[in-house]
Amino acid sequence: MMALLIAATPQVCLTKGALSCDRSQVLRKCNRPFQSTRRGGVVVAAAAGPSADRRSILLAGAALLAAPMLTEAASAGTITVDNLSGFQKADQRSAFQKRVAAELKKVITKDDAALATLAIINDAGTYNFADGSGGFNGSLRLELDRPENQVLKPYFDKLAAAKKPIDEKNDKQGLPPISWADLEVAAVKLANRQLWLDIKTQRASIAAGGSTIAENFGSPWDIVLGRKDSDTPDAEGRVLKAGASAEEVKAWFQSLAAPAGGGPFGGKSKFWPRVSYVLWDAAHPEADEQLGADPEFATWKKKYDRSKGTVTRTEYEVDFAEFTDRLTNLGTTPLANAYLQPMITQDLRL
């Protein structure tokens, strides 16, 4: 029974007591409650799926042989996705995002940073806050023949090349394909971080210095996946075209969200000029001087040029990550439990 349980699952862990584990914690103590068992028992847990990770199986088997002889076993159980602990969900999300990033890294480089940023702008830019139509829903893949999107065709070929192995692995694990919208989010993070790393490496006296700065002093950028794709193209004529003036850029971005309230406590629009400058400048670096000639944009250009000139570039990178997050959540609400799996448990009693 134990051998069958382990072989049927891709993630296996085993520990003494009522503790939760994952495949990275085999043979060591974990930190969170898992399920009630008798003292001295051994809990075996696995993320459910049709295939097993060979290394995880061998590690779990070795741990089982090292445990004291077992005399009785309780029945296996399943922890549904809804009942996974926050720790277990976070671990699965992290593992999935790392797998997605690994596939994207094979095809996406720092040179794709501007196109990756343009892609999220044009995908989200169809949003109409008045009726809730359009938004960041992956429909851009169906709109590549439009004049403003044709430049993105080679970039989407790269995304498709990364998506294929991700989806194949998902299918083996009983998971749905990754959405195009989620793939765009993961790719814009990867491409821009690679660009930032390259800049820091070039400035450092030795390449390792730039990598150390990026890895240990890099700005946090947490992304949330779980967006659903649209099966139909969004309405035409809503996306801003390259070569737009500074005033057009400001007006267009502010049109993506409800107007800010009036009065001294009305607040700013979600896409006020600071946000629009950062995003549009990243997507169209050739327009940097043009944007900087605008008095309002000039303030932000000066501010971010100063940040970009520092070793860590913290202010610019933090704001860029925050502003892309705003953009990629227009018209969509990510599913909280996307790409998560139930966990199968086995309680073995001494």
C-alpha positions as CSV (number, residue, x, y, z in Angstrom):
1,M,0.0,0.0,0.0
2,M,2.8,2.4,0.9
3,A,4.7,1.7,-2.3
4,L,1.6,2.2,-4.4
5,L,0.9,5.5,-2.7
6,I,4.3,6.9,-3.3
7,A,4.6,5.8,-6.9
8,A,1.3,7.5,-7.8
9,T,2.4,10.9,-6.7
10,P,5.0,13.5,-7.9
11,Q,5.8,15.0,-4.6
12,V,6.5,12.8,-1.6
13,C,7.5,13.6,1.9
14,L,7.8,11.7,5.2
15,T,8.4,12.9,8.7
16,K,7.7,11.8,12.3
17,G,4.9,13.4,14.2
18,A,2.0,15.6,13.0
19,L,4.0,17.8,10.7
20,S,3.6,19.1,7.1
21,C,6.3,18.6,4.4
22,D,7.0,19.1,0.8
23,R,9.5,17.6,-1.5
24,S,12.2,20.1,-0.5
25,Q,11.8,19.0,3.2
26,V,12.3,15.3,3.0
27,L,14.4,13.9,5.8
28,R,14.2,17.1,7.9
29,K,11.7,18.6,10.3
30,C,9.0,21.0,9.0
31,N,7.4,23.9,10.7
32,R,3.6,23.7,10.3
33,P,0.8,21.5,11.7
34,F,-0.4,19.0,9.1
35,Q,-3.0,16.6,10.6
36,S,-3.6,14.9,13.8
37,T,-1.8,11.6,14.3
38,R,-0.8,9.5,17.3
39,R,2.5,10.4,18.8
40,G,5.4,8.5,17.3
41,G,3.5,8.1,14.0
42,V,5.0,8.8,10.6
43,V,3.2,11.0,8.2
44,V,3.7,10.6,4.5
45,A,2.3,13.4,2.3
46,A,2.3,14.0,-1.4
47,A,0.9,16.4,-3.9
48,A,-1.6,14.4,-5.9
49,G,-0.9,13.8,-9.6
50,P,-0.5,11.0,-12.1
51,S,3.3,10.9,-12.2
52,A,6.0,10.6,-9.6
53,D,9.3,12.5,-9.2
54,R,12.0,9.7,-9.1
55,R,14.2,11.6,-6.7
56,S,11.4,12.3,-4.3
57,I,10.4,8.6,-4.4
58,L,13.9,7.5,-3.6
59,L,14.3,10.0,-0.8
60,A,11.0,9.0,0.7
61,G,11.9,5.4,0.4
62,A,15.2,5.9,2.2
63,A,13.5,7.8,5.0
64,L,10.9,5.0,5.4
65,L,13.6,2.4,5.7
66,A,15.4,4.5,8.3
67,A,12.3,4.8,10.4
68,P,11.5,2.3,13.2
69,M,9.5,-0.8,12.2
70,L,5.8,0.0,11.8
71,T,3.1,-2.2,13.2
72,E,-0.1,-0.7,12.0
73,A,-1.3,1.8,9.4
74,A,-4.2,4.1,9.3
75,S,-6.0,4.8,6.0
76,A,-4.8,7.4,3.5
77,G,-6.5,10.7,3.1
78,T,-6.5,13.7,0.8
79,I,-6.2,17.3,1.7
80,T,-8.2,19.3,-0.8
81,V,-6.8,22.5,-2.3
82,D,-9.2,24.6,-0.3
83,N,-7.9,23.0,2.9
84,L,-4.2,23.3,2.2
85,S,-2.4,25.5,4.7
86,G,-1.0,28.9,3.7
87,F,2.5,27.4,3.9
88,Q,1.6,24.5,1.6
89,K,-0.1,26.8,-1.0
90,A,2.8,29.2,-1.0
91,D,5.3,26.3,-1.5
92,Q,3.3,25.1,-4.5
93,R,3.0,28.5,-6.0
94,S,6.7,29.1,-5.6
95,A,7.6,25.8,-7.3
96,F,5.2,26.5,-10.2
97,Q,6.5,30.0,-10.8
98,K,10.1,28.8,-10.7
99,R,9.2,26.1,-13.3
100,V,7.6,28.7,-15.5
101,A,10.5,31.1,-15.2
102,A,13.0,28.3,-16.1
103,E,11.2,27.6,-19.3
104,L,10.9,31.3,-20.2
105,K,14.5,31.8,-19.5
106,K,15.3,29.4,-22.4
107,V,13.8,31.8,-24.9
108,I,13.4,35.3,-23.3
109,T,16.4,37.6,-22.9
110,K,17.0,41.2,-21.7
111,D,16.5,42.3,-25.2
112,D,12.8,41.4,-24.9
113,A,12.2,43.7,-22.0
114,A,10.7,46.5,-24.0
115,L,8.5,44.2,-26.1
116,A,7.4,42.4,-22.9
117,T,6.3,45.7,-21.4
118,L,4.6,46.7,-24.6
119,A,2.7,43.4,-24.6
120,I,1.1,44.0,-21.2
121,I,0.3,47.6,-22.1
122,N,-1.5,46.5,-25.3
123,D,-3.2,43.6,-23.7
124,A,-4.5,45.6,-20.7
125,G,-5.1,48.7,-22.8
126,T,-8.4,47.5,-24.3
127,Y,-10.0,47.9,-20.8
128,N,-13.1,50.1,-20.6
129,F,-13.8,50.9,-16.9
130,A,-17.3,52.2,-17.7
131,D,-18.6,48.8,-18.8
132,G,-15.8,46.5,-17.6
133,S,-15.1,45.1,-21.1
134,G,-11.6,44.3,-22.3
135,G,-8.6,44.4,-20.0
136,F,-5.7,42.1,-19.3
137,N,-7.2,38.8,-20.4
138,G,-4.6,37.2,-22.8
139,S,-6.6,38.3,-25.9
140,L,-3.6,40.0,-27.3
141,R,-2.5,36.6,-28.8
142,L,-5.7,36.9,-31.0
143,E,-5.0,40.5,-32.0
144,L,-1.4,40.3,-33.4
145,D,-2.5,41.2,-36.9
146,R,-3.6,44.7,-35.8
147,P,-1.1,47.4,-36.8
148,E,-0.2,48.3,-33.2
149,N,0.5,44.7,-32.3
150,Q,2.4,43.3,-35.3
151,V,5.8,44.1,-33.8
152,L,4.9,41.6,-31.0
153,K,4.6,38.6,-33.3
154,P,8.2,37.3,-32.8
155,Y,7.9,37.9,-29.1
156,F,4.7,35.8,-28.9
157,D,6.5,33.0,-30.9
158,K,8.9,32.9,-28.0
159,L,6.1,32.8,-25.5
160,A,4.5,29.9,-27.4
161,A,7.8,28.0,-27.3
162,A,8.0,28.3,-23.5
163,K,4.3,27.6,-23.1
164,K,4.5,24.2,-24.8
165,P,6.7,22.4,-22.2
166,I,5.0,24.2,-19.3
167,D,1.6,22.9,-20.5
168,E,2.9,19.4,-21.1
169,K,4.2,19.2,-17.5
170,N,1.0,20.7,-16.2
171,D,-1.0,18.0,-18.1
172,K,1.1,15.2,-16.5
173,Q,0.4,16.7,-13.0
174,G,-3.3,17.1,-13.7
175,L,-3.1,20.9,-13.9
176,P,-4.7,23.2,-16.6
177,P,-2.5,24.9,-19.2
178,I,-0.9,28.2,-18.0
179,S,-3.0,31.1,-19.3
180,W,-1.4,33.5,-21.9
181,A,-2.1,36.3,-19.5
182,D,-0.1,34.7,-16.7
183,L,2.7,33.9,-19.1
184,E,2.9,37.5,-20.1
185,V,3.1,38.5,-16.5
186,A,5.9,36.0,-15.8
187,A,7.7,37.0,-18.9
188,V,7.7,40.8,-18.3
189,K,9.2,40.2,-14.9
190,L,11.9,37.9,-16.2
191,A,12.9,40.1,-19.2
192,N,13.1,43.3,-17.1
193,R,15.0,41.6,-14.3
194,Q,17.5,40.3,-16.8
195,L,17.9,43.8,-18.3
196,W,18.5,45.2,-14.8
197,L,21.0,42.5,-14.0
198,D,22.9,43.3,-17.2
199,I,23.0,47.0,-16.3
200,K,24.3,46.3,-12.8
201,T,26.9,43.8,-14.1
202,Q,28.2,46.3,-16.6
203,R,28.7,48.9,-13.9
204,A,30.4,46.5,-11.5
205,S,34.2,46.2,-11.5
206,I,33.7,42.5,-11.9
207,A,30.7,40.6,-13.2
208,A,30.2,38.8,-10.0
209,G,29.7,42.1,-8.2
210,G,26.8,43.0,-10.3
211,S,25.2,39.6,-9.8
212,T,25.7,39.9,-6.0
213,I,24.0,43.3,-6.0
214,A,21.1,42.0,-8.1
215,E,20.6,38.9,-6.0
216,N,21.1,40.3,-2.5
217,F,19.9,43.9,-2.9
218,G,17.5,43.5,-5.7
219,S,14.0,44.9,-5.3
220,P,11.2,42.5,-4.5
221,W,8.8,41.7,-7.2
222,D,6.1,39.3,-6.3
223,I,3.6,38.3,-9.0
224,V,0.2,36.6,-8.7
225,L,-0.9,34.1,-11.2
226,G,-4.4,32.8,-11.9
227,R,-5.8,34.9,-14.7
228,K,-8.3,33.5,-17.2
229,D,-7.8,34.0,-20.9
230,S,-10.5,35.4,-23.2
231,D,-11.4,33.3,-26.2
232,T,-12.3,36.2,-28.4
233,P,-10.4,39.4,-29.4
234,D,-11.2,42.6,-27.6
235,A,-12.6,45.6,-29.3
236,E,-10.4,47.5,-31.8
237,G,-9.3,51.1,-31.6
238,R,-8.6,51.2,-27.9
239,V,-4.8,50.8,-27.8
240,L,-2.4,53.8,-27.9
241,K,0.0,53.6,-30.9
242,A,3.7,54.1,-30.9
243,G,4.8,57.7,-31.5
244,A,2.1,59.2,-29.3
245,S,2.8,62.6,-27.8
246,A,3.3,63.1,-24.1
247,E,-0.2,64.6,-23.7
248,E,-1.7,61.6,-25.6
249,V,0.2,59.2,-23.3
250,K,-1.0,60.9,-20.2
251,A,-4.6,61.1,-21.4
252,W,-4.7,57.5,-22.6
253,F,-3.4,56.0,-19.4
254,Q,-5.7,58.0,-17.2
255,S,-8.6,56.8,-19.4
256,L,-8.0,53.2,-18.2
257,A,-9.3,53.9,-14.7
258,A,-12.1,55.8,-13.1
259,P,-11.3,59.5,-12.7
260,A,-9.8,60.5,-9.4
261,G,-12.2,62.1,-6.9
262,G,-12.3,65.8,-6.5
263,G,-11.3,67.9,-3.5
264,P,-8.1,67.8,-1.4
265,F,-8.7,64.1,-0.4
266,G,-9.8,62.9,-3.8
267,G,-6.6,61.1,-4.5
268,K,-4.9,60.5,-7.8
269,S,-5.9,58.4,-10.8
270,K,-4.5,54.9,-10.7
271,F,-2.6,55.7,-13.9
272,W,-1.6,59.3,-13.2
273,P,1.4,60.8,-15.1
274,R,4.1,59.2,-12.9
275,V,2.7,55.7,-13.7
276,S,2.2,56.4,-17.4
277,Y,5.8,57.8,-17.8
278,V,7.4,54.7,-16.2
279,L,5.4,52.2,-18.2
280,W,5.4,54.0,-21.6
281,D,9.1,54.8,-21.3
282,A,10.0,51.2,-20.6
283,A,8.0,50.0,-23.6
284,H,9.3,52.7,-25.9
285,P,12.9,53.6,-24.7
286,E,13.4,55.4,-28.0
287,A,10.9,58.0,-26.8
288,D,12.7,58.9,-23.6
289,E,13.9,62.3,-24.7
290,Q,10.5,63.2,-26.2
291,L,8.7,62.3,-23.0
292,G,11.3,64.2,-20.9
293,A,10.6,67.3,-22.9
294,D,7.1,67.5,-21.3
295,P,7.2,69.6,-18.1
296,E,5.2,67.1,-16.1
297,F,7.1,64.1,-17.3
298,A,10.4,65.9,-16.9
299,T,10.0,65.8,-13.1
300,W,9.6,62.0,-13.2
301,K,12.4,61.5,-15.7
302,K,14.8,63.4,-13.5
303,K,13.7,61.4,-10.5
304,Y,14.1,58.0,-12.1
305,D,17.3,58.8,-14.0
306,R,18.7,59.5,-10.6
307,S,17.5,56.2,-9.3
308,K,18.8,54.3,-12.4
309,G,22.2,55.9,-11.7
310,T,22.5,54.3,-8.3
311,V,24.0,50.9,-7.6
312,T,20.7,49.2,-6.6
313,R,18.3,51.3,-8.7
314,T,15.7,50.5,-5.9
315,E,13.2,53.3,-6.4
316,Y,12.8,52.8,-10.1
317,E,12.6,49.0,-9.9
318,V,10.1,49.0,-7.0
319,D,7.8,51.4,-8.8
320,F,8.0,49.6,-12.1
321,A,7.0,46.3,-10.4
322,E,4.1,48.0,-8.7
323,F,2.9,49.8,-11.8
324,T,3.0,46.6,-13.9
325,D,1.0,44.9,-11.2
326,R,-1.7,47.6,-11.5
327,L,-1.8,47.2,-15.3
328,T,-2.0,43.4,-15.4
329,N,-4.9,43.3,-13.0
330,L,-7.2,45.6,-15.1
331,G,-10.5,43.8,-15.7
332,T,-9.4,40.6,-14.1
333,T,-9.3,38.9,-10.7
334,P,-6.7,36.1,-10.5
335,L,-8.1,32.8,-9.1
336,A,-6.7,32.3,-5.6
337,N,-6.1,28.5,-6.0
338,A,-4.8,28.4,-9.6
339,Y,-2.2,25.8,-10.4
340,L,-2.5,24.2,-6.9
341,Q,-2.9,20.4,-6.3
342,P,-4.5,18.4,-3.5
343,M,-2.1,16.5,-1.2
344,I,-2.4,12.8,-0.4
345,T,-1.4,11.8,3.1
346,Q,-0.7,8.5,4.7
347,D,-0.5,8.2,8.5
348,L,1.5,5.2,9.6
349,R,1.4,4.3,13.3
350,L,4.1,2.5,15.3
